[in-house]
Amino acid sequence: MNLSRAKLNQAAGLMEKHGLDCWIVEFARETGNRPDPMDYLVGTTVTWPSAFLLNRDRRTVAIVGSGDVGQVEAAGIWDEVRGYVASPRQELVKLLEEWRPERIGVTWSQDDETSDAITFGMYKMLESLLEGTVYAGRLAPAGALAGEVRSRKLPDEVEGIHSAIAATEQIFQRVESVLRPGMTERQLQQEVQHWMREAGFGFAWEERMNPIVDFGPLRAPLGHSLPGDTKLEPGHLIHVDLGLIREGFASDLQRTWYWLREGENEAPERVRKAFDATRAALDAGMSALTPGHAGHEVDAASRSAVKEHGFPEPLFAFGHHVGRVAHDGAGVLGPRWERYGKAPDVPVESGNVFAVEMDLEAPGYGLVGLEEEAFVDDDGAHYLSNPQRELWLLPRQA
């Protein structure tokens, strides 16, 4: 809860930059049925239409149904909690009359899913509540503010992400200890999921695809795929993409092994070239991952390295924010494709934490995939994870 208050304080400090006098952080209802991406700031669920507002002078007020007052007060985040019975209109207008904001931020975004909080129905309700007041014409999008607050990590947030990374790396060590020819992709996934539940970790994305496991030649186009019944054999690449939630923070890492065939003491040249190109792509992207660079510029550096090594241009972005979830929004390290909207134009900032990744196919052997977490400060990007710099060979030689 102290972290939520610290993030609201951070947000207040950014409001002048975004031209906002107050921010309706959340305007929602039945958030137990429809989770809101602003819940990490709000700190509680609500049943009836509720407004959580932040003033540029750092005052905070929650306007909630009378039955929700107790739990919102107990959260200890909001300076003042005002309850209503029939309609929030009177309390909302009264508060705005007290604050007199010229521009009122509402949390929506066309390009960032983690900043696209208010539903269309709730936006229309908000307009209706303010109808006939001067504030009806003062609503402004606050998606950019929401994105910056989410992406500029405070030290406690970075430490939370680092803790999730450490737990993930420990699981990768256990993965290596159980791999054996004859094991199926699905069996490995089930084993890892058992370890995660046993430790009390959550899944950073959809459970049925976490972890993603690939043994040997790809059965489908490169991307998010379900582990199947493919059995591990000598001569296979082993690729695992794993993300977990630990105490509210996420990780997203990929690791790759090669199982030696009889008589081999290193991976085949085709596999080594794919690994070298993958590593070079991460190195190039990390060098460009500095404050002020737009996401598409960082992606371009990585993409260029892939092509220089003779591999086809990747069909996906180089990186994305990591934080409360694996894909944390607020910009992307990707090309200027329509599917990413304006997210690739968002500049990198000090305090960002990104997952940086590259996946390349070694035909006949499988997928080489590396993904790391990186923290950006004024000097550039630094790994939070322990990067995989060499292709791991199995079985380990004595």
C-alpha positions as CSV (number, residue, x, y, z in Angstrom):
1,M,0.0,0.0,0.0
2,N,2.9,2.4,0.7
3,L,4.1,1.7,-2.8
4,S,0.7,2.6,-4.3
5,R,0.8,5.9,-2.4
6,A,4.4,6.5,-3.7
7,K,3.2,5.9,-7.2
8,L,0.4,8.3,-6.8
9,N,2.9,10.9,-5.5
10,Q,5.1,10.1,-8.6
11,A,2.0,10.7,-10.8
12,A,1.2,14.0,-9.2
13,G,4.8,15.1,-10.0
14,L,4.2,14.3,-13.7
15,M,0.8,15.9,-14.2
16,E,2.2,19.3,-15.1
17,K,4.3,17.7,-17.8
18,H,1.1,16.2,-19.3
19,G,-1.0,19.3,-18.9
20,L,-3.4,17.9,-16.4
21,D,-4.8,19.6,-13.2
22,C,-6.4,16.5,-11.8
23,W,-6.6,12.8,-12.9
24,I,-9.6,10.5,-12.6
25,V,-7.3,7.5,-12.1
26,E,-10.1,5.0,-12.2
27,F,-13.8,5.4,-13.0
28,A,-15.2,1.9,-12.9
29,R,-17.7,-0.5,-11.4
30,E,-17.8,-4.3,-10.6
31,T,-14.0,-4.5,-10.8
32,G,-14.1,-8.0,-9.5
33,N,-15.7,-9.0,-12.8
34,R,-13.7,-6.6,-15.0
35,P,-10.2,-6.0,-13.6
36,D,-8.9,-2.5,-14.1
37,P,-5.2,-1.9,-15.1
38,M,-5.1,0.9,-12.6
39,D,-5.8,-1.5,-9.7
40,Y,-2.2,-1.3,-8.5
41,L,-2.8,2.4,-7.8
42,V,-6.4,2.1,-6.4
43,G,-5.6,-0.8,-4.1
44,T,-9.1,-2.3,-3.9
45,T,-12.0,-3.6,-5.8
46,V,-15.4,-1.7,-6.0
47,T,-18.9,-2.7,-6.7
48,W,-20.8,0.5,-7.6
49,P,-19.6,3.2,-10.0
50,S,-16.6,4.8,-8.3
51,A,-14.2,7.6,-9.0
52,F,-10.6,7.8,-7.7
53,L,-9.1,11.2,-8.2
54,L,-5.6,12.7,-7.9
55,N,-5.0,16.4,-7.7
56,R,-1.8,18.0,-9.0
57,D,-1.1,19.2,-5.4
58,R,-1.1,15.5,-4.4
59,R,-4.5,15.4,-2.7
60,T,-6.4,12.2,-3.3
61,V,-10.1,11.4,-3.0
62,A,-12.1,8.3,-3.6
63,I,-15.9,8.6,-4.3
64,V,-17.5,5.2,-3.9
65,G,-20.8,3.6,-3.1
66,S,-21.6,3.6,0.6
67,G,-21.1,-0.1,0.9
68,D,-17.6,0.1,-0.4
69,V,-16.4,2.9,2.0
70,G,-15.1,0.7,4.7
71,Q,-12.9,-1.4,2.5
72,V,-11.5,1.6,0.6
73,E,-10.7,3.3,3.8
74,A,-9.0,0.1,5.1
75,A,-6.7,0.1,2.1
76,G,-5.1,3.2,3.5
77,I,-4.2,4.7,0.2
78,W,-6.7,7.5,-0.3
79,D,-6.6,10.7,1.8
80,E,-10.4,11.0,1.8
81,V,-13.1,8.5,1.0
82,R,-16.6,10.0,0.2
83,G,-19.6,7.7,0.1
84,Y,-22.8,8.1,-1.8
85,V,-26.1,6.2,-2.0
86,A,-28.2,7.0,-5.0
87,S,-25.6,8.6,-7.4
88,P,-22.0,9.8,-7.4
89,R,-23.0,12.9,-9.3
90,Q,-23.3,15.3,-6.3
91,E,-20.0,14.2,-4.6
92,L,-18.1,14.3,-7.9
93,V,-19.3,17.7,-9.0
94,K,-18.8,19.0,-5.4
95,L,-15.2,17.8,-5.4
96,L,-14.5,19.3,-8.8
97,E,-15.9,22.6,-7.6
98,E,-13.5,22.5,-4.7
99,W,-10.5,21.7,-7.0
100,R,-11.5,23.8,-10.0
101,P,-9.4,21.9,-12.6
102,E,-9.0,23.2,-16.1
103,R,-8.1,19.9,-17.6
104,I,-9.3,16.6,-16.1
105,G,-7.4,13.5,-17.1
106,V,-9.4,10.3,-17.9
107,T,-7.5,7.0,-18.3
108,W,-7.9,5.8,-21.8
109,S,-5.4,5.1,-24.6
110,Q,-5.7,3.9,-28.2
111,D,-2.1,2.4,-28.2
112,D,-1.4,1.1,-24.7
113,E,-3.6,-1.6,-23.2
114,T,-2.4,-1.0,-19.7
115,S,-3.5,2.6,-19.9
116,D,-6.8,1.9,-21.6
117,A,-8.8,1.6,-18.3
118,I,-12.2,3.3,-18.7
119,T,-14.8,1.4,-20.7
120,F,-16.9,3.1,-23.3
121,G,-20.0,2.7,-21.1
122,M,-18.3,4.2,-18.1
123,Y,-17.0,7.1,-20.2
124,K,-20.6,7.9,-21.3
125,M,-21.7,7.7,-17.7
126,L,-19.0,10.1,-16.7
127,E,-20.1,12.5,-19.4
128,S,-23.7,12.2,-18.2
129,L,-22.7,12.9,-14.6
130,L,-20.9,16.1,-15.6
131,E,-23.6,17.2,-18.1
132,G,-24.6,20.8,-17.5
133,T,-21.3,21.7,-15.7
134,V,-18.3,23.5,-17.0
135,Y,-16.3,20.3,-16.3
136,A,-18.1,18.3,-19.1
137,G,-15.9,20.0,-21.6
138,R,-12.7,19.7,-19.7
139,L,-12.1,15.9,-20.0
140,A,-8.8,15.0,-21.6
141,P,-7.0,11.7,-22.3
142,A,-4.6,10.6,-19.5
143,G,-3.2,7.5,-21.2
144,A,0.2,9.0,-21.7
145,L,0.4,10.0,-18.0
146,A,-0.8,6.5,-16.9
147,G,1.8,4.9,-19.2
148,E,4.6,7.0,-17.8
149,V,3.7,6.3,-14.2
150,R,3.6,2.6,-15.0
151,S,6.8,2.5,-16.9
152,R,9.0,4.7,-14.7
153,K,9.8,2.2,-12.0
154,L,10.5,3.2,-8.4
155,P,13.4,1.4,-6.7
156,D,11.0,-0.9,-4.8
157,E,9.4,-1.9,-8.1
158,V,12.8,-2.7,-9.6
159,E,13.6,-4.9,-6.6
160,G,10.3,-6.7,-7.0
161,I,11.0,-7.5,-10.6
162,H,14.5,-8.6,-9.8
163,S,13.1,-11.0,-7.1
164,A,10.8,-12.5,-9.8
165,I,13.8,-12.9,-12.2
166,A,15.9,-14.6,-9.5
167,A,13.1,-17.1,-8.9
168,T,12.7,-17.8,-12.6
169,E,16.5,-18.4,-13.0
170,Q,16.3,-20.9,-10.2
171,I,13.6,-22.8,-12.1
172,F,15.7,-22.8,-15.2
173,Q,18.4,-24.6,-13.3
174,R,15.9,-27.2,-12.2
175,V,14.7,-27.6,-15.8
176,E,18.2,-28.6,-16.9
177,S,18.3,-31.2,-14.1
178,V,15.1,-33.0,-15.3
179,L,15.6,-32.9,-19.1
180,R,16.1,-36.3,-20.7
181,P,15.5,-37.9,-24.1
182,G,12.0,-39.2,-24.3
183,M,10.4,-36.5,-22.2
184,T,7.7,-34.6,-24.0
185,E,7.2,-30.8,-24.2
186,R,3.9,-31.2,-22.2
187,Q,5.6,-33.2,-19.5
188,L,8.2,-30.6,-19.0
189,Q,5.6,-27.9,-18.8
190,Q,3.6,-29.8,-16.2
191,E,6.7,-30.3,-14.1
192,V,7.5,-26.6,-14.2
193,Q,4.0,-25.6,-13.4
194,H,4.1,-28.0,-10.4
195,W,7.2,-26.2,-9.1
196,M,5.6,-22.8,-9.6
197,R,2.4,-23.7,-7.7
198,E,4.4,-25.4,-5.0
199,A,6.4,-22.2,-4.4
200,G,3.3,-20.0,-4.5
201,F,4.2,-18.2,-7.7
202,G,1.6,-16.9,-10.2
203,F,1.7,-17.2,-14.0
204,A,2.9,-14.1,-15.9
205,W,0.6,-15.0,-18.8
206,E,-2.0,-17.6,-19.8
207,E,-1.2,-20.8,-17.8
208,R,-1.8,-23.2,-20.7
209,M,1.1,-21.5,-22.6
210,N,3.4,-21.0,-19.6
211,P,6.0,-22.0,-20.0
212,I,6.2,-22.3,-23.7
213,V,8.3,-25.4,-24.5
214,D,9.8,-26.3,-27.9
215,F,11.8,-29.5,-28.6
216,G,13.4,-29.9,-32.0
217,P,12.2,-28.7,-35.4
218,L,9.2,-26.2,-35.2
219,R,5.8,-27.7,-35.8
220,A,4.2,-24.3,-36.4
221,P,5.2,-20.8,-37.3
222,L,7.4,-19.2,-34.7
223,G,5.4,-17.6,-31.9
224,H,3.2,-18.4,-29.0
225,S,2.5,-22.1,-29.2
226,L,1.2,-24.8,-26.9
227,P,3.6,-27.6,-25.7
228,G,2.7,-30.9,-27.4
229,D,3.7,-34.5,-27.4
230,T,7.0,-34.0,-29.2
231,K,9.7,-36.1,-27.4
232,L,13.1,-34.7,-26.8
233,E,15.8,-36.4,-28.9
234,P,19.5,-36.0,-29.4
235,G,20.1,-33.3,-32.0
236,H,17.2,-31.2,-30.7
237,L,17.3,-27.6,-29.6
238,I,15.4,-27.1,-26.3
239,H,13.7,-23.7,-25.9
240,V,11.8,-22.6,-22.8
241,D,9.9,-19.3,-22.4
242,L,8.9,-18.8,-18.8
243,G,7.4,-15.9,-16.8
244,L,6.1,-15.9,-13.2
245,I,4.5,-13.5,-10.7
246,R,6.2,-13.2,-7.3
247,E,4.7,-10.8,-4.8
248,G,3.0,-8.8,-7.4
249,F,5.8,-8.5,-9.9
250,A,6.6,-10.4,-13.2
251,S,9.4,-11.9,-15.1
252,D,9.7,-13.0,-18.7
253,L,12.8,-15.0,-19.7
254,Q,13.8,-17.4,-22.4
255,R,16.6,-20.0,-22.4
256,T,18.0,-22.4,-24.9
257,W,19.9,-25.7,-24.7
258,Y,21.1,-28.2,-27.4
259,W,21.1,-32.0,-26.7
260,L,24.3,-33.5,-28.2
261,R,24.1,-36.4,-30.6
262,E,26.4,-39.3,-30.1
263,G,29.9,-38.3,-31.1
264,E,29.2,-34.6,-30.9
265,N,31.1,-32.3,-28.6
266,E,29.6,-29.1,-29.9
267,A,26.4,-28.0,-31.6
268,P,26.2,-28.1,-35.4
269,E,27.3,-25.0,-37.3
270,R,23.7,-24.1,-38.3
271,V,22.8,-24.1,-34.6
272,R,25.9,-22.1,-33.6
273,K,25.2,-19.5,-36.3
274,A,21.6,-19.0,-35.0
275,F,22.8,-18.6,-31.5
276,D,25.5,-16.1,-32.4
277,A,23.0,-14.1,-34.4
278,T,20.5,-14.1,-31.6
279,R,23.1,-13.0,-29.1
280,A,24.3,-10.3,-31.5
281,A,20.7,-9.0,-31.9
282,L,20.4,-8.6,-28.1
283,D,23.8,-6.9,-27.9
284,A,22.9,-4.4,-30.6
285,G,19.5,-3.6,-29.1
286,M,21.0,-3.2,-25.6
287,S,23.6,-0.7,-27.0
288,A,20.7,1.4,-28.4
289,L,18.5,1.1,-25.3
290,T,19.3,4.5,-23.9
291,P,17.1,7.4,-22.6
292,G,15.7,9.5,-25.5
293,H,15.8,6.8,-28.2
294,A,12.3,5.9,-29.5
295,G,11.3,2.3,-29.3
296,H,11.5,1.8,-33.1
297,E,15.1,3.0,-33.1
298,V,16.1,0.3,-30.5
299,D,14.3,-2.3,-32.5
300,A,16.0,-1.2,-35.7
301,A,19.4,-1.8,-34.2
302,S,18.5,-5.3,-33.2
303,R,16.8,-6.0,-36.5
304,S,19.8,-4.8,-38.5
305,A,22.1,-7.2,-36.6
306,V,19.8,-10.2,-37.4
307,K,19.9,-9.4,-41.1
308,E,23.7,-8.8,-41.0
309,H,24.1,-12.4,-39.8
310,G,22.1,-13.7,-42.8
311,F,18.8,-14.4,-41.1
312,P,15.3,-13.2,-42.2
313,E,13.9,-10.0,-40.6
314,P,12.0,-10.8,-37.4
315,L,8.2,-10.8,-37.5
316,F,7.9,-9.4,-34.0
317,A,9.2,-6.6,-31.7
318,F,12.5,-6.6,-30.0
319,G,11.2,-5.7,-26.5
320,H,8.4,-4.7,-24.2
321,H,8.1,-3.3,-20.7
322,V,7.9,-5.7,-17.7
323,G,6.5,-4.9,-14.3
324,R,3.2,-5.9,-12.8
325,V,2.6,-8.2,-15.7
326,A,4.9,-9.6,-18.4
327,H,3.7,-7.2,-21.1
328,D,3.5,-4.0,-19.1
329,G,2.5,-1.5,-21.8
330,A,3.6,2.1,-22.1
331,G,5.5,1.7,-25.4
332,V,7.2,-1.1,-27.2
333,L,10.7,-1.6,-28.7
334,G,9.2,-2.5,-32.0
335,P,8.9,-1.4,-35.7
336,R,6.4,1.2,-36.8
337,W,3.8,-1.4,-37.8
338,E,0.1,-0.6,-37.6
339,R,-0.5,-3.4,-35.1
340,Y,1.7,-1.5,-32.5
341,G,-0.1,1.9,-33.1
342,K,2.1,4.7,-31.8
343,A,3.7,2.6,-29.1
344,P,7.1,2.3,-31.0
345,D,7.3,6.2,-31.0
346,V,7.4,6.3,-27.2
347,P,10.9,7.3,-26.0
348,V,12.9,5.2,-23.6
349,E,13.2,6.8,-20.2
350,S,15.4,6.3,-17.2
351,G,13.6,4.0,-14.8
352,N,12.2,1.7,-17.5
353,V,12.5,-2.1,-17.2
354,F,12.3,-4.0,-20.5
355,A,12.3,-7.6,-21.6
356,V,14.6,-7.8,-24.7
357,E,14.4,-10.8,-26.8
358,M,15.2,-12.5,-30.1
359,D,14.1,-15.9,-31.5
360,L,15.6,-17.4,-34.6
361,E,15.0,-20.7,-36.2
362,A,17.8,-23.2,-37.0
363,P,16.1,-25.3,-39.6
364,G,16.2,-29.0,-38.8
365,Y,17.1,-28.4,-35.2
366,G,14.5,-26.0,-33.7
367,L,14.4,-22.6,-32.1
368,V,17.1,-20.5,-30.5
369,G,15.4,-18.0,-28.2
370,L,17.0,-15.6,-25.7
371,E,15.1,-13.1,-23.5
372,E,16.5,-11.0,-20.7
373,E,15.3,-8.2,-18.4
374,A,17.1,-4.9,-18.6
375,F,16.9,-1.8,-16.4
376,V,17.5,1.6,-18.0
377,D,19.2,4.5,-16.1
378,D,20.9,7.7,-17.3
379,D,23.9,5.7,-18.5
380,G,22.0,3.2,-20.6
381,A,20.7,-0.3,-20.2
382,H,22.0,-2.9,-17.7
383,Y,20.8,-6.5,-17.3
384,L,18.7,-7.4,-14.3
385,S,18.9,-11.0,-15.3
386,N,22.0,-13.1,-15.7
387,P,22.3,-13.2,-19.5
388,Q,22.8,-16.4,-21.3
389,R,26.0,-15.8,-23.3
390,E,26.7,-19.4,-24.5
391,L,24.5,-22.1,-25.9
392,W,24.1,-24.7,-23.1
393,L,25.0,-28.2,-24.1
394,L,23.4,-31.3,-22.7
395,P,24.2,-33.8,-21.3
396,R,26.8,-31.9,-19.3
397,Q,30.3,-33.3,-19.8
398,A,32.0,-34.6,-16.7
